[in-house]
Every structure is written in C-alpha cells, then in structure tokens.
C-alpha cells in the first residue's frame, strides 16, 4: 500500500520523494527506517526530521549479511527498471 509522507529530495539524484510502500504493506516509516530511491536506487534512511539521507557506510557495514543482500538485490532491480 502506497502512503504519502513528508517529502524530501534524494541526496543522490535530487528527485522529490513523497511516498513509500512498506515491506509489510501497512507500517508508516519512523526515524531510522530504511528506504531505497525509486528513481536511482540509492540506499536511504529516514532521519529524525523524517527526511531521507544516504545510509552512512559504517551503518551499512553493521547490517547482517541477509539485510545487506536484500538491500543490494532490491537496489539492483530498481536500477534496471529506472533506466
């Protein structure tokens, strides 16, 4: 289910993002939740102001392997369809 959120620009491609689709279909994002830019595939995180920021490399490195694989797979798929 697509949900409108406070909009912010992707820090990589500068596209305006103002909607999310939750993995579980119902959860609204909260600070610290992860996202991926639909336009360029950049891995993002919601900050305390609910604006999107690039995931810091040290944080990404701390994720377990399964989460990293899932994020990178999704990123790759989005980049294929957004070309």
Secondary structure in CASP SS format (residue, H / E / C, confidence):
PFRMAT SS
TARGET T0000
AUTHOR 0000-0000-0000
METHOD secondary structure of the structure
MODEL  1
X C 1.00
X E 1.00
X E 1.00
X E 1.00
X E 1.00
X E 1.00
X E 1.00
X E 1.00
X E 1.00
X C 1.00
X C 1.00
X C 1.00
X C 1.00
X C 1.00
X C 1.00
X E 1.00
X E 1.00
X E 1.00
X E 1.00
X E 1.00
X E 1.00
X C 1.00
X C 1.00
X C 1.00
X C 1.00
X C 1.00
X C 1.00
X C 1.00
X C 1.00
X C 1.00
X C 1.00
X C 1.00
X C 1.00
X E 1.00
X E 1.00
X E 1.00
X C 1.00
X C 1.00
X C 1.00
X C 1.00
X C 1.00
X C 1.00
X E 1.00
X E 1.00
X E 1.00
X E 1.00
X C 1.00
X C 1.00
X C 1.00
X C 1.00
X C 1.00
X E 1.00
X E 1.00
X E 1.00
X C 1.00
X C 1.00
X H 1.00
X H 1.00
X H 1.00
X H 1.00
X H 1.00
X H 1.00
X C 1.00
X C 1.00
X H 1.00
X H 1.00
X H 1.00
X H 1.00
X H 1.00
X H 1.00
X H 1.00
X H 1.00
X H 1.00
X H 1.00
X H 1.00
X H 1.00
X H 1.00
X H 1.00
X H 1.00
X H 1.00
X H 1.00
X C 1.00
X C 1.00
END
